[in-house]
Amino acid sequence: MSRHNITDEMLKNYLTMCYISNEYPNMETFKRYEREAKRRFPEWVEFMKSTQKIREKFSKEEISELSRGERIVPKREKRISFRGDVIRFAHITDTHFGASAFHEDIWDAVVDEINGLDLDFVFHSGDVVEGLSARRMDAVYDLTHIGYAQQKDYAVELLSKVDKDIYAISGNHDRFFLKSAGALVVSDISKELDNFHYLGEDMADFIIEGDGIDIKVRLFHGEDGNSYSTSYRLQKLVESFSGGDKPHVLLAGHTHKQVYIFERNIHCLSGGAVCTQSNWMRSKRLANHTGFHIVEMEINERGITRFSPTWYPFYR
């Protein structure tokens, strides 16, 4: 049954059963119904979740003692809950629309997977289009779409296939048009698509409002090079963050490498590339990890209690 057709009574009965039993027959259904309940009667959801926290902190015997007005003797163990709001998103990067290394069949597979999942949003960490390097005269031969207008229109056509909200930054290839003609191609793409949102040049923060804590997701592209170890770039990047400026999640693009590390309490994800190895990368003996991530993370008042990235690789 659609959550929009369910009555208030049925919605409350279903959620009450889940809250009290702490069991979820179908987590995706539960989260959809909970979001609908927050829209209809937010005060009731807040009350039920607060009583759920009481049940998580105390045993049945302790709750019984509380109901009788008896004093509970503090115990030495520390109760920690890992349960909270589940956020699911896709992370794509380095699509390089307009390059010969971009392939529509790979993009269509990515779109089919994203559209078929219950995701909250999609992040894009830059290099949306291929651009054209003024330093490499032969770069034009690696293009299927030449020039600003052709690449922008091609990107709009391809991104319009995604039925989720996409939040994107620009990369160094996108900025080829900025350096040569003053054009902000990623920003201009966002003006033609309702679901595509431009966050900024090279780096931007996206805030997810949680229950008692806001989660900062940082998108980063950069113009540095590859490192011998796939994790080294992320480690040095995290090392450069000051304590008060650290994000909770870092989603990086640019190197076309996929890796996940947990460094300085930051969940760091390098997103590979939604394109294959270019001729330039092949000439430099640089590997290309073709694919994208789907991430599921759980948030409660303590922060991110679970972070589960799944890598979707492509082979050609």
LOPA-83512 format. One record per atom (N, C-alpha, C, CB): residue in one letter; x, y negated, z negated. Coordinates in steps of 0.02 Angstrom, whole numbers, plus 50000, padded with zeros to 5 digits. Glycine has a CB too. Example, Ala and Ser with C-alpha at 12.3 -4.5 7.8 and 13.67 -1.06 7.14 Angstrom:
<recs>
A506605028449610;A506155022549610;A506605016549610;A505655022449548;S506425011249646;S506845005349643;S506454999849606;S507045003049714;
</recs>
This chain:
<recs>
M500425006050000;M500005000050000;M500444993850000;M499535000049939;S500264988850040;S500644982650042;S500584979049976;S500414978150100;R501134975849955;R501114972249891;R500634966349894;R501814969749873;H500464964049956;H500014958449963;H499284960649955;H500104955150032;N499144967149965;N498464969749959;N498314972549889;N498334975050010;I498814973749850;I498714976749784;I498404971649737;I499384979349756;T497944973949695;T497604969449648;T498064967749590;T496954972649622;D497884962349554;D498284960449496;D498314966049444;D497994954049464;E497744969349433;E497724974749382;E498174980549402;E496994977249373;M498134982649465;M498564988249488;M499304986349485;M498374990249559;L499454980049502;L500144977749501;L500414977849430;L500194970649530;K500014975349382;K500234975349312;K500294982449284;K499754971249269;N499824986749302;N499844993749277;N500474997249301;N499224997649299;Y500644996249365;Y501234999649393;Y501864997049359;Y501284998449470;L501924990449352;L502524987649323;L502584989149249;L502544980149334;T502014989149213;T502014990849142;T502284997949132;T501314990249112;M502065002549174;M502305009449170;M503065009749178;M501965013849223;C503315005849227;C504045005849239;C504425002649182;C504195002249304;Y504164996949158;Y504514993349104;Y504544997549040;Y504164986649090;I503985000749023;I503945004448960;I504345010848964;I503225005948942;S504275014549019;S504625020949025;S505355020149044;S504275025349077;N505525014149071;N506205012949096;N506375017849152;N506715013549039;E505865020149188;E505965024549245;E505655021349307;E505645031549231;Y505995022349364;Y505805019049426;Y505755024249481;Y506305013349444;P505145026749496;P505065031949547;P505365029949614;P504325033649557;N505285023549632;N505575020949694;N505815013849680;N505055021149754;M506485012949677;M506765006449656;M506575000949705;M507515006949650;E506575002249771;E506414997049819;E505684994749810;E506514999649891;T505224999549799;T504524997749787;T504454993749724;T504085004049783;F504814995849671;F504794992149607;F505014984949616;F505224995649556;K505574983949652;K505834977149659;K505354972849701;K506524977249692;R505044975849752;R504564972049793;R503964969849750;R504314976149853;Y503704974649710;Y503134973149667;Y503314968049614;Y502864979449635;E503924968549587;E504134963849536;E504184956749564;E504804965849505;R504454956149626;R504474949549657;R503784946749668;R504854949949723;E503314951049688;E502624948749698;E502314946649632;E502204954249731;A502454950449578;A502184948749512;A502474942049488;A502334954249462;K503114940849501;K503414934449481;K503074928649516;K504164934449497;R502844929949577;R502484924649614;R501794923449586;R502434926549688;R501444928949566;R500754928249543;R500714926049470;R500384934849553;F501074929549427;F501034928049355;F501734928449324;F500554932949319;P502144923349335;P502834923349310;P502894923949234;P503194917149333;E502424920849196;E502474921249123;E502394928349099;E501944916749090;W501954932249130;W501854939149109;W502474943349123;W501244942249146;V502794942249181;V503404945949198;V503954944249149;V503624944449269;E504014937849132;E504524935849084;E504414939049016;E504544928149077;F503784939348994;F503624942548930;F503784950048932;F502884941548912;M503594953448985;M503714960648991;M504454962248993;M503364963549053;K504844958049028;K505564959249032;K505904957748965;K505874954949087;S505634952948928;S505924951548862;S505794957248814;S505644944948834;T505184960248817;T505054966048774;T505454972048796;T504304967648774;Q505594972548862;Q506014977948887;Q506714977348857;Q506044977848963;K506974971248852;K507634970248823;K507644972348749;K507844962848829;I507084971348714;I507044973548645;I507084981148641;I506394971048611;R506724984548688;R506734991848688;R507424994548705;R506214994548737;E507804990748748;E508474992948765;E508964992148708;E508724989148826;K508844987148664;K509304985648610;K509174989848547;K509264978448592;F508554992248540;F508374996048480;F508115002948498;F507854992148439;S508225007548453;S507955014348462;S507215014348444;S508335019448418;K506875019948458;K506155020548442;K506055019948366;K505875027248467;E506515022748328;E506465022548255;E506535015348230;E506995027048222;E507015011648261;E507115004648241;E506515000348259;E507745001848273;I506225001548318;I505624997748337;I505054999248290;I505414999448410;S504995005548269;S504475007348221;S504585003748155;S504475014948209;E505215003248133;E505374999648071;E505204992248078;E506115000548053;L505354989348136;L505194982348147;L504444981148144;L505464980048214;S504054985748173;S503324984948174;S503034985148103;S503004990248217;R503384988648058;R503154989047988;R503444983447945;R503334995847958;G503834978947977;G504114973347941;G504724975247899;G503604970447897;E505014981147912;E505584983447873;E506234980547902;E505614991147871;R506744980147859;R507384977347879;R507804982847912;R507764974447818;I508124981047968;I508554985748003;I509274984747982;I508484985048081;V509594990147961;V510304989747942;V510724989648006;V510504995747896;P511134984448015;P511534984048077;P511984990148085;P511954977748077;K512034992548147;K512474998148162;K513104995448196;K512125003248208;R513634999448196;R514274997148220;R514314997248296;R514825001348191;E513915001548329;E513985002048401;E513704995848436;E513635008248427;K513984994348493;K513764988648533;K513344991148590;K514374984648560;R512744988648596;R512284990948648;R512374986648711;R511544990648624;I512524989848765;I512634986448829;I512164989248881;I513364987048852;S511804984748915;S511344986948968;S511634985149036;S510644983748959;F511614989949083;F511844988649151;F511254987449198;F512264994549176;R510654987449171;R510064986649213;R509884979349221;R509474990549185;G509694977449281;G509504970449294;G509184969749362;G510114965949288;D509204963649389;D508924962349456;D509394964949509;D508784954749465;V509134968449558;V509534971249613;V509504966549673;V509294978349632;I510084964549697;I510154960449756;I510494964549810;I510554953849741;R510214964549870;R510504968249925;R510624963449983;R510044974149948;F511224963750011;F511384959350067;F511874962750115;F511674952650042;A511894960150176;A512374962450225;A512934957250229;A512044963450295;H513544959750240;H514104955250252;H514404956850320;H514654955850196;I514344952150366;I514654952850432;I515154947150442;I514104952850489;T515634948050485;T516114942850498;T516464944150565;T516624942450442;D516754938950592;D517154939450653;D516784943050710;D517814943050638;T516204940250727;T515824943050783;T516134941250850;T515094940550780;H516434935350854;H516784933150915;H516334933750977;H517434937250926;F515724931050972;F515274931051029;F515614927451088;F514604927551011;G515604930551146;G515914927551206;G516584930451222;G515974920251197;A516854934751179;A517494937951192;A517394944751225;A517904938751127;S517874947051263;S517824953651294;S517854959151242;S518384954651346;A518114957651181;A518144962551127;A517484963151091;A518684960651077;F517004958751106;F516324959351079;F515914963851125;F515984952351071;H515514968251094;H515114973051133;H514394972851108;H515414980351127;E513934971851154;E513234971151135;E512944977551105;E512824969151196;D513194983451124;D512924989551096;D513094990151021;D513184995651134;I513694987751002;I513874987750931;I513444982650894;I514634986050923;W513354976750923;W512944971650891;W512224974050882;W512954965150932;D511944977350933;D511254979750929;D511184984950873;D511034982750996;A511704989150864;A511694994050810;A511714990650742;A512284999050816;V512114985350736;V512144981550674;V511464978450660;V512694976050678;V511164975350710;V510514972050702;V509984977050682;V510314968350766;D509964982850715;D509464988050699;D509524990150626;D509544994150745;E510144990950602;E510234993150533;E510024987650484;E510974994950520;I510214981450498;I510034975850454;I509284974850452;I510394969450477;N508964974950511;N508244973850514;N507854979550482;N508024972950586;G508144985450480;G507794991250452;G507854991950378;G508034997350484;L508264987750346;L508374988250274;L508024982550237;L509134988150258;D507874983650174;D507564978550132;D508124974350102;D507124981850075;L508354969250139;L508904965050118;L508654958150098;L509434964450174;D509004955050052;D508824948250031;D509104943050079;D509074946949960;F509704944250105;F510004939650154;F510604942850186;F510194932950120;V510894939150235;V511494941250271;V512014935650265;V511344942950346;F512644937550252;F513184932650250;F513644933750311;F513594933250184;H513884928250340;H514354928550396;H514964924250377;H514024925950464;S515554927350375;S516154923850350;S516584920850406;S516574928650310;G516274918750460;G516634914750510;G516874918350572;G517204911850478;D517114914250620;D517254916450688;D516624919350720;D517824921650689;V516104915250720;V515474917150750;V515564917950826;V514914911850735;V515904913150857;V516054913550929;V516804914150939;V515774907250966;E516994915451002;E517704916551018;E518094910051027;E517764920751080;G517764904751053;G518124898651066;G518614899551123;G518484896251004;L519104895151126;L519624895651177;L520254892151151;L519404892651245;S520774896051140;S521394893351113;S521774889351165;S521834898951086;A521944883051147;A522334878851192;A523064880951194;A522274871451171;R523274884951145;R523974887051142;R524114893151184;R524174888451070;R523594896851203;R523684902951243;R523314902151309;R523434909251204;M523684900551361;M523384899251426;M523034905351455;M523904896751474;D523254911451435;D522954917551462;D522324919551424;D523454923151460;A522144915851370;A521564917751329;A520914917651368;A521514913151269;V520874913651420;V520264913051459;V520084919751493;V520334907651513;Y520584923951505;Y520454930451538;Y520154935551490;Y521104933251567;D520134933851425;D519824938251376;D519134935951357;D520264938751313;L518834931751399;L518164929051385;L517644931851433;L518174921451389;T517044933051407;T516464934651450;T516024928451458;T516064940551420;H516074923751411;H515694917551413;H516194911851402;H515114917451359;I516264907451450;I516774902251448;I516464895451431;I517144901951516;G516744892251382;G516534885451365;G516044885251307;G516244882251424;Y515984879151279;Y515554877951221;Y514834879951233;Y515594870651201;A514524877451287;A513814878551299;A513644885951308;A513594874651361;Q514054889451347;Q513914896551359;Q513974900651295;Q514384899351412;Q514484899351255;Q514574903251193;Q514044901451141;Q515274901951164;K513874895051137;K513344893151089;K512684896351107;K513274885451087;D512484895951170;D511844898851191;D511844906451183;D511704897051265;Y512414909551197;Y512464916851188;Y512394918651115;Y513144919451216;A512704914851071;A512644916150999;A511934915350975;A513104911350960;V511584910150999;V510884909150980;V510464915051002;V510614902551011;E510574917351063;E510194923151089;E510314929351046;E510404924651162;L510934930751027;L511094936750989;L510864936250916;L511834938150991;L510974930550885;L510784929750814;L510034929550805;L511104923350786;S509664927650857;S508934927450852;S508634934350843;S508634924050914;K509024939550857;K508774946450849;K508734948550776;K509224951250887;V509094944950732;V509104946750661;V508494943650627;V509764944250627;D508114947750590;D507504945150559;D507604943250485;D506954950350564;K508234942650463;K508384940450395;K508714933550398;K508854945550359;D508734930050342;D509094923750337;D509844925050337;D508884919850274;I510204921350378;I510934922050384;I511254915650359;I511144923650459;Y511754916350315;Y512124910650288;Y512844911250311;Y512074910350209;A513094906150347;A513734906850382;A514184900850371;A513614907750456;I514844902250377;I515344896950380;I515684897550448;I515864897650321;S516094892550464;S516464892850527;S517144896050514;S516554885750557;G517444898650568;G518114901450565;G518584897650610;G518114908750583;N519214899750614;N519704896150654;N519534896350729;N520394899150643;H519214901750753;H519024901950824;H518444897150838;H518824909150844;D517974896550790;D517434891650799;D517714884650802;D516924892250741;R518254883350766;R518544876650762;R518964874850823;R518964875950700;F519074879550870;F519394877650933;F519004872150967;F519464883850979;F518324872650964;F517904867650995;F517924861050956;F517184870151001;L518014861450891;L518074855450851;L518724851750867;L518034857150776;K519264855550873;K519914852450886;K519974849650957;K520474857550874;S519634852951004;S519704850651074;S519184845551094;S519664856551120;A518584845951063;A518044841551086;A517624838651029;A517594845251133;G517814839950967;G517434837250910;G516764840550900;G517334830050919;A516664846750925;A516014850150921;A516014855150864;A515864853650987;L515494854750821;L515394859550767;L514914864950791;L515114855950702;V515184870050823;V514764874950858;V514314878850809;V515194879650898;V514574880750750;V514164884650703;V513594880350676;V514594887350645;S513744874050662;S513214869450640;S512694868550695;S513524862650621;D512914867950757;D512444867050813;D512014873150824;D512824865350877;I512294879150812;I511904885250817;I511344885250765;I512354891550808;S511504882950705;S511004882850651;S510414878250666;S511324880750585;K510534873150707;K509994868450725;K509494871550772;K510294862150756;E509674877150804;E509224880350852;E508894886650824;E509604882050915;L509084888750764;L508804894850734;L508554893350664;L509324900550734;D507934895150650;D507664893850583;D507984898350529;D506904894950584;N508224904150549;N508474908950499;N509234908750492;N508264915950517;F509574904350529;F510304903950527;F510504897450493;F510604904350599;H510874898050437;H511024892250396;H511774891050392;H510724893150325;Y511984885050410;Y512684883250410;Y512884880550341;Y512834877950465;L513394883650310;L513604881750243;L514214877150242;L513744887850203;G514634877450293;G515214873050293;G515804875750332;G515424871650224;E516334871750334;E516934873550371;E517404877850329;E517304867150394;D517524883850351;D518054888150324;D517904891150255;D518684884350319;M517574887550211;M517414890150144;M516794886850118;M518004889050096;A516374890750082;A515774887950051;A515544892549996;A515204886950104;D515194889749947;D514914893649892;D514164894149899;D515104890449823;F513904900049885;F513184901449887;F512984903749817;F513004906849942;I512494900449786;I512304901949717;I511674906249716;I512194895449677;I511714911949682;I511134916249671;I510904915249600;I511304923849685;E510304912749591;E510044911349524;E509824917849491;E509454906249528;G510134919349435;G509974925449398;G509594923949335;G510604929349383;D509474929049295;D509114928549231;D509614926549177;D508754935249213;G509714919949168;G510174917649117;G510874916249143;G510204922549063;I511024917949205;I511684916749233;I511624915849308;I512184922549216;D512004911149336;D512014910149408;D512634913549437;D512004902549425;I512544917249491;I513084920949523;I513344916949582;I512854928049545;K513994915549582;K514304911649636;K514624916449687;K514834906749607;V514364916149748;V514644920049803;V515044915249847;V514084923749845;R515684916649856;R516114912249897;R516264915549964;R516764910549859;L516114911950018;L516304914050086;L516954910550104;L515744912550138;F517424914350132;F518074911550149;F518314914550215;F518584912850092;H518614910250256;H518904912750319;H519664911850319;H518594909150379;G519904905750324;G520624904550322;G520954904850390;G520944909450276;E521584902850392;E521974902950453;E522644906250442;E522074895850481;D522714910050388;D523334913450373;D523374919950414;D523404915050298;G523924923650407;G524014929650447;G523864936050409;G524704929850473;N523974941650442;N523894948250412;N524484949750366;N523834953650467;S524374954250318;S524894956550274;S524994964050283;S524734954850200;Y525564966550261;Y525704973750269;Y525184977850231;Y526414975350244;S525024975750171;S524504979050131;S523834975550141;S524694979250055;T523314979450154;T522664976350168;T522384972650108;T522164981650190;S522594974450048;S522324971149988;S522724964949968;S522314976049931;Y523334964149995;Y523784958849971;Y523504951949983;Y524464959550005;R523194950950042;R522914944350058;R522374942350007;R522614944350128;L521924947049991;L521414945549941;L521714944149873;L520914951349936;Q522224947949854;Q522534946849789;Q522854939949784;Q523074952249777;K523194937749837;K523504931149836;K522974925649838;K523984930349896;L522434926849874;L521894921949876;L521574921049807;L521364924049928;V521434926649774;V521144926349707;V521624923049658;V520954933449683;E522264924349667;E522774921349624;E522764913749628;E523464924049642;S522554911049686;S522564903849696;S521964900349664;S522574902249770;F521454904049643;F520854901049613;F521004898849542;F520264905949614;S520804892649524;S520864890449455;S520304893649414;S520834882749450;G520414894049349;G519944897649305;G519234895149310;G520164897249235;G519134888549309;G518454885949310;G518124885949377;G518464878949284;D518504887649429;D518244887549498;D518134894449526;D518704883649543;K518274899649487;K518234906449514;K517514908249532;K518504911449462;P517424911649589;P516764914449604;P516674921249571;P516674915049681;H516064923749572;H515944930549550;H516074935549606;H515224931349523;V515934933249668;V516004937449727;V516384933549780;V515314939949754;L516854936749813;L517224933749869;L517104937849932;L517984933049853;L516854934649984;L516734938050048;L517184934750100;L515974937550070;A517694938450123;A518214935650165;A518174938350236;A518894937050135;G518374934150283;G518434936150353;G519134934750378;G517914932350396;H519224934450443;H519814932250479;H520314937850498;H520174927250437;T520494942250452;T521024947050467;T520774953350503;T521374949150404;H520114954250508;H519814960150540;H519994966550502;H520054960650614;K520084965950436;K520224971750394;K519664972450343;K520924971150358;Q519484978650327;Q518974979750275;Q519314982650214;Q518414984350301;V519164979750156;V519434982250093;V519024979250036;V520194980550085;Y518954983049982;Y518624980449922;Y519094981249863;Y517944984349908;I519194975849825;I519574976149763;I519204972149710;I520304973449774;F519374973549647;F519104969849590;F519694966649555;F518694974549541;E519764959949563;E520354956449539;E520134950149501;E520814954549598;R520414949249440;R520244943549397;R519484943049388;R520514937049427;N519164948849380;N518434949249371;N518044946649431;N518234945549309;I518344946749489;I518004944649551;I517934950749596;I518404938949587;H517334951849621;H517214957149670;H517414954349738;H516464959549670;C517954956949767;C518244954249828;C518134959049886;C518994952849819;L517844956549939;L517674960649997;L517934957350061;L516914961850001;S518384960850095;S518594958650162;S518184962550213;S519364959750172;G517884958950261;G517334961850299;G517484965050365;G516854956750310;G518114966250383;G518244969250448;G518044964550504;G517864975850455;A517734967150557;A517524963050614;A516974966650652;A518114961350660;V516494962750678;V515974965650721;V516204964850794;V515274962250709;C516804966950807;C517094967150874;C517654972150873;C517344959950898;T517924973850931;T518474978650933;T519144974950938;T518384983450993;Q519674978750940;Q520354975850943;Q520454971851007;Q520884981450938;S520664965651000;S520784961451058;S521464963151089;S520754953951040;N521574960851149;N522214961851182;N522774958451142;N522204959051253;W522634952551114;W523134949051074;W523324953051012;W522884942051054;M522814955850976;M522964959850917;M523354966150936;M522314961750881;R523174969050992;R523534975051015;R524264973451029;R523194977951078;S524394967651059;S525084965751075;S525494964451012;S525094959451119;K525154962550957;K525494961150894;K525484967250847;K525164955250859;R525234972850872;R525184979050833;R524774978050769;R525884981750816;L524214974450776;L523764973150720;L523144977450725;L523574965650717;A523004981250674;A522414985550674;A521784981350668;A522454990650616;N521234984050694;N520584980750691;N520084985650661;N520354978350762;H519794983850604;H519284988050572;H518594985750596;H519344987850494;T518304989350642;T517664987350670;T517094990050628;T517604989850743;G516664985550603;G516104987650562;G515834981850521;G516294993350517;F515444983550470;F515144978550426;F514954981950360;F514524975150459;H514774977850311;H514594980450244;H513864979150228;H515044977350190;I513564983850191;I512944982650155;I513124983150081;I512384987950175;V512924978050043;V513104977749972;V512474977749929;V513534971449957;E512494981749877;E511964981649827;E512284979949760;E511584988549823;M512054974549728;M512324972749663;M511764971549614;M512784966549669;E511904973049552;E511404972349499;E511634966849451;E511294979049461;I511174962449433;I511334956549393;I510874956349332;I511254950049435;N511164955249273;N510764953549215;N511094947649179;N510694959649167;E510904946349117;E511154940449083;E511904940649070;E510794939649017;R512214946549078;R512934947149068;R513324945749132;R513104954149043;G512984945549188;G513324944549252;G513184950249299;G514074943749242;I513674951949341;I513614957449388;I513794963949351;I514064956449451;T513314968349343;T513434974549307;T513574980449353;T512854976149263;R513424979549417;R513574984849466;R513654981649534;R513004990249468;F514184983649570;F514324980949637;F514504986749682;F514894975549635;S514074988249730;S514154994249772;S514174992449846;S513594999249758;P514774991449874;P514814990149947;P514844996649987;P515434985849962;T514484996850042;T514505002650087;T514755000250155;T513795005950094;W515275003550180;W515585001650243;W515285005550300;W516355002750240;Y515075002050353;Y514795005150412;Y515305004550469;Y514105001950432;P515695009650482;P516215009150534;P515955010850603;P516805013750516;F516295008150654;F516145009850723;F516775012650756;F515865003750763;Y516685017550798;Y517245020550834;Y517105020450908;Y517375027750810;R517605018550948;R517515018451021;R518075022251054;R517495011151047;
</recs>
